[in-house]
Amino acid sequence: MTAEACAAKIAPDPVEARRFADRSEGLMAASTTTTLHAWATPAFVDGSPVDHTWVTTFDNRKFNYPDVEAVVSAKKYYWFCWGAYHPSGGIPGNSTGALASRKGKLPLATCLVVANADARQAPGARGTIFIYGVDGVCHQLANQVLYATGGGRSAPLTVSGARGYLASTFIYGTYGLQRSAWAASIARCSAAARKMPRAGGTGMPKQSEPDDFETNARRVLADEPQLLARLLSLRGEVQSFAAHRIPSSAPPPAEMLNSRNQHLLDEAARLLGKEKFEKVFGFPADQRINLVDPSVSGDK
């Protein structure tokens, strides 16, 4: 079964999903450029060493909307990114949870990932992270929205400041494991965005895709090219393994995915040793982390 078919199989009532998607379709602003803001809050529960991330077109430090209905009424945009609605952010060392902000192409962002819709109810709000925890997690989906901030020589913003990000991108990459679907989505949405009137011309040059994990690994292991090569080779093997579908009509449970992910991180720790692992990944090798939220994956 394909990822798309599996996602459709677990999707709820299509009428309800369409209702959520329609929220965004009727809100396209006259301006095609807006500022996109990336946010973070501890995932699952307070004290989690991993952050949940999401994206908005408003600064929630100034405009604190209580729910997505208020966002829609204000003609703003909120991307849930496989999570619940959060009026504001905040993580250790960053009381507001603000990760980054930059001007972006609104038509491209809303085409790549439907806004103002919960991914658990609206398939369009999943981008190409069709199955949560399998194709990627919130970090990859937030990055898909932020792809709209790139252009020319400027690489798109990412949520690289979120805790657990280097672990998630080691396994799932910057934009998730559905690479062919993601490339097709970019092509489709870029073509659609080019048809929108834009100030300063109509071109939308192809942009490079950032790889924050590799960039950091190259910095840390600059004096150890052989170890770097082995780590990047392991990462390729890890992603190939993670992309392999488990034969089932339902998504794997979060416990299984978290256990698998931890095993893959342990392999990197064995290769790097404790000191280098912490420098590459940003947390101690003996710290257990869960990248997949059971409440989002549908586990009871």
Phi and psi in degrees as a GROMACS rama.xvg file:
@    title "Ramachandran Plot"
@    xaxis  label "Phi"
@    yaxis  label "Psi"
@TYPE xy
-72.1604  162.622  THR-2
-61.0872  -40.3509  ALA-3
-63.1707  -42.0215  GLU-4
-67.0618  -39.08  ALA-5
-66.2979  -40.2122  CYS-6
-63.1536  -40.5747  ALA-7
-66.4686  -33.9723  ALA-8
-65.3777  -35.1204  LYS-9
-94.8322  -1.41462  ILE-10
-69.4924  146.94  ALA-11
-78.0815  -166.738  PRO-12
-46.085  120.282  ASP-13
-62.7525  -27.2965  PRO-14
-65.0203  -42.4949  VAL-15
-66.2704  -41.4174  GLU-16
-62.7079  -40.7281  ALA-17
-64.351  -36.7364  ARG-18
-62.309  -41.6663  ARG-19
-65.4445  -43.5977  PHE-20
-64.9743  -34.9289  ALA-21
-63.1563  -22.2357  ASP-22
-57.9969  -39.9125  ARG-23
-81.8778  -35.8651  SER-24
-64.3526  -26.8373  GLU-25
-94.2736  6.25829  GLY-26
-112.343  4.67414  LEU-27
-57.1018  120.966  MET-28
-73.7572  160.033  ALA-29
-63.3623  -38.9514  ALA-30
-79.2969  136.799  SER-31
-93.442  -1.39735  THR-32
-120.501  134.893  THR-33
-149.123  166.065  THR-34
-85.3334  128.244  THR-35
-101.507  132.057  LEU-36
-114.149  132.27  HIS-37
-105.679  138.663  ALA-38
-131.863  162.76  TRP-39
-144.778  149.734  ALA-40
-147.781  153.643  THR-41
-55.6443  132.024  PRO-42
-73.9901  149.766  ALA-43
68.6717  -72.1269  PHE-44
-143.812  161.449  VAL-45
-58.3787  139.156  ASP-46
94.9674  -6.08161  GLY-47
-64.5985  140.197  SER-48
-81.4762  4.24976  PRO-49
-121.353  142.036  VAL-50
-104.328  143.656  ASP-51
-86.5378  142.717  HIS-52
-126.24  151.873  THR-53
-153.773  174.873  TRP-54
-133.852  145.636  VAL-55
-138.248  167.169  THR-56
-101.109  10.1388  THR-57
-133.503  155.896  PHE-58
-89.5068  107.018  ASP-59
-72.0999  -4.22714  ASN-60
-76.577  -20.2697  ARG-61
-108.484  -34.3053  LYS-62
-123.609  101.21  PHE-63
-102.097  83.1755  ASN-64
-76.3249  132.015  TYR-65
-71.9553  -25.2136  PRO-66
-157.323  173.734  ASP-67
-68.4385  -25.9642  VAL-68
-62.2974  -39.1432  GLU-69
-68.3797  -35.4751  ALA-70
-62.0386  -46.6592  VAL-71
-62.1233  -43.6888  VAL-72
-61.4386  -32.8422  SER-73
-84.2402  2.36568  ALA-74
58.9094  42.5583  LYS-75
-113.737  177.914  LYS-76
-130.303  138.353  TYR-77
-134.827  125.02  TYR-78
-103.592  115.355  TRP-79
-65.5506  -35.0497  PHE-80
56.5646  52.9474  CYS-81
56.5644  49.4885  TRP-82
-154.237  -179.051  GLY-83
-82.6412  173.435  ALA-84
-77.1915  134.179  TYR-85
-126.474  115.984  HIS-86
-63.3972  -27.2229  PRO-87
-153.693  171.334  SER-88
-116.412  -172.482  GLY-89
154.844  122.846  GLY-90
-136.81  164.278  ILE-91
-54.3258  127.672  PRO-92
83.5519  -2.70476  GLY-93
-149.782  89.6983  ASN-94
-64.5514  -22.5781  SER-95
-97.8667  -17.6133  THR-96
74.129  8.56839  GLY-97
-71.2201  121.249  ALA-98
-97.7792  -42.2404  LEU-99
-173.273  160.646  ALA-100
-153.477  147.215  SER-101
-166.156  155.104  ARG-102
-61.7632  140.425  LYS-103
-144.959  169.656  GLY-104
-87.6894  107.301  LYS-105
-61.862  -45.193  LEU-106
-58.7357  -36.4188  PRO-107
-69.0087  -44.3348  LEU-108
-61.7875  -44.4227  ALA-109
-75.1594  -20.0746  THR-110
-79.1296  -42.735  CYS-111
-65.4458  -40.7117  LEU-112
-142.91  122.763  VAL-113
-64.4621  133.022  VAL-114
-95.1872  165.95  ALA-115
57.8142  31.154  ASN-116
-143.847  134.479  ALA-117
-74.4824  123.893  ASP-118
-60.789  -23.2495  ALA-119
-72.2551  -15.2896  ARG-120
-119.052  -26.6053  GLN-121
-119.812  109.683  ALA-122
-55.5244  -34.4064  PRO-123
-63.5735  -22.3593  GLY-124
-81.7485  2.24967  ALA-125
-94.6013  -5.90811  ARG-126
55.0872  -129.127  GLY-127
-108.508  17.9683  THR-128
-90.9807  69.883  ILE-129
-60.2913  -41.8913  PHE-130
-121.883  115.661  ILE-131
-61.3229  132.658  TYR-132
85.7128  -17.498  GLY-133
-101.647  -52.2521  VAL-134
-87.5299  -18.0602  ASP-135
160.068  -174.835  GLY-136
-129.714  -162.419  VAL-137
-59.7983  -34.221  CYS-138
-59.9487  -45.5831  HIS-139
-67.5339  -37.7404  GLN-140
-70.9809  -39.5168  LEU-141
-61.5056  -39.8359  ALA-142
-62.8021  -34.6452  ASN-143
-63.5864  -40.2743  GLN-144
-63.4467  -46.1707  VAL-145
-70.2507  -10.2664  LEU-146
-54.9457  -27.8288  TYR-147
-70.0307  -7.03101  ALA-148
-90.5591  -4.46769  THR-149
-88.3807  174.799  GLY-150
156.493  138.233  GLY-151
62.8961  -126.543  GLY-152
-88.2687  -4.9098  ARG-153
-91.6096  118.518  SER-154
-70.3918  150.4  ALA-155
-63.7579  154.471  PRO-156
-64.6758  156.466  LEU-157
-136.025  173.891  THR-158
-95.8614  42.1706  VAL-159
-63.3103  -17.4494  SER-160
-80.7289  -4.22224  GLY-161
-77.0076  142.547  ALA-162
-68.9484  139.686  ARG-163
85.7041  -2.28546  GLY-164
-65.2956  -41.613  TYR-165
-67.9442  -29.7656  LEU-166
-69.7934  -43.7678  ALA-167
-68.3384  -36.5393  SER-168
-78.4688  -21.696  THR-169
-61.8392  -39.5857  PHE-170
-91.0268  -46.5292  ILE-171
-103.638  -7.67358  TYR-172
78.5478  -176.521  GLY-173
-72.6432  -39.6709  THR-174
-121.314  14.6591  TYR-175
100.093  170.311  GLY-176
-86.8335  -10.6381  LEU-177
-86.2504  68.2325  GLN-178
-65.2746  -41.3231  ARG-179
-66.2057  -42.78  SER-180
-65.155  -38.402  ALA-181
-65.4867  -43.848  TRP-182
-61.6406  -40.6184  ALA-183
-66.2863  -37.62  ALA-184
-65.6523  -42.0766  SER-185
-60.8775  -45.8226  ILE-186
-61.9803  -45.1843  ALA-187
-65.0772  -47.4453  ARG-188
-74.2979  -32.3074  CYS-189
-66.6857  -38.5442  SER-190
-64.4094  -41.117  ALA-191
-66.9086  -40.0455  ALA-192
-67.1815  -32.2462  ALA-193
-63.9683  -24.6124  ARG-194
-79.4293  -14.3505  LYS-195
-77.5141  140.674  MET-196
-63.4306  131.865  PRO-197
-133.048  143.749  ARG-198
-73.0617  138.195  ALA-199
83.7622  20.7808  GLY-200
116.41  175.173  GLY-201
-114.185  -5.21008  THR-202
-72.3218  150.054  GLY-203
-137.407  85.104  MET-204
-62.5357  149.946  PRO-205
-63.4829  139.147  LYS-206
-118.285  154.811  GLN-207
-77.0507  152.126  SER-208
-102.041  127.819  GLU-209
-71.6086  150.704  PRO-210
-131.593  87.8209  ASP-211
-64.5549  -34.0324  ASP-212
-63.8013  -50.545  PHE-213
-63.6599  -40.1121  GLU-214
-58.9814  -45.6129  THR-215
-68.4952  -40.4986  ASN-216
-62.8482  -40.2254  ALA-217
-65.7506  -34.6709  ARG-218
-68.2246  -47.6473  ARG-219
-67.6954  -39.9156  VAL-220
-105.636  28.7447  LEU-221
-57.3789  -31.8811  ALA-222
-94.3168  4.35073  ASP-223
-132.235  69.0507  GLU-224
-58.4231  -33.5242  PRO-225
-69.5555  -42.2842  GLN-226
-65.496  -39.2653  LEU-227
-60.1109  -45.5663  LEU-228
-61.427  -40.7051  ALA-229
-66.2224  -38.4271  ARG-230
-65.7384  -45.3324  LEU-231
-67.3311  -33.3458  LEU-232
-66.6178  -43.1705  SER-233
-60.0727  -41.8488  LEU-234
-60.1365  -41.3711  ARG-235
-60.8756  -41.6141  GLY-236
-65.6632  -40.5302  GLU-237
-60.7513  -46.3061  VAL-238
-68.9948  -35.6778  GLN-239
-63.7257  -41.7844  SER-240
-66.0394  -44.4063  PHE-241
-65.6986  -30.5508  ALA-242
-76.8214  -14.1294  ALA-243
-69.381  126.275  HIS-244
-77.6997  135.612  ARG-245
-84.5743  120.288  ILE-246
-58.2802  111.949  PRO-247
-171.947  153.848  SER-248
-87.7886  -5.15966  SER-249
-129.784  152.451  ALA-250
-62.1354  149.185  PRO-251
-62.1544  148.02  PRO-252
-66.7055  154.013  PRO-253
-58.1332  -38.1108  ALA-254
-59.423  -41.411  GLU-255
-67.0239  -44.1882  MET-256
-65.5127  -42.2632  LEU-257
-65.1289  -38.26  ASN-258
-65.3629  -43.2958  SER-259
-62.2379  -46.5953  ARG-260
-61.1998  -40.5857  ASN-261
-63.43  -39.6954  GLN-262
-61.1735  -41.1098  HIS-263
-66.9763  -37.8134  LEU-264
-68.1795  -36.0578  LEU-265
-62.8826  -34.7134  ASP-266
-63.3284  -40.0132  GLU-267
-66.2075  -37.5231  ALA-268
-65.2779  -38.4954  ALA-269
-65.0175  -35.8285  ARG-270
-71.9696  -44.2253  LEU-271
-88.2893  -29.1449  LEU-272
84.6043  161.723  GLY-273
-61.8074  -45.2157  LYS-274
-65.5366  -48.7547  GLU-275
-70.7096  -33.9241  LYS-276
-58.3775  -46.986  PHE-277
-63.8765  -35.423  GLU-278
-69.6732  -35.7786  LYS-279
-78.0187  -42.2536  VAL-280
-98.6699  -19.7092  PHE-281
88.1068  8.85781  GLY-282
-152.413  157.827  PHE-283
-62.9857  147.639  PRO-284
-63.0495  -27.7745  ALA-285
-90.8832  4.2754  ASP-286
-86.4458  124.608  GLN-287
-84.0228  130.849  ARG-288
-129.041  145.066  ILE-289
-110.955  117.625  ASN-290
-86.6981  -20.76  LEU-291
-107.762  121.951  VAL-292
-82.1602  117.858  ASP-293
-58.6704  -32.7838  PRO-294
-71.3164  -24.7912  SER-295
-85.4155  -37.4466  VAL-296
-72.6281  -11.0429  SER-297
96.9174  5.08217  GLY-298
-66.2083  145.389  ASP-299
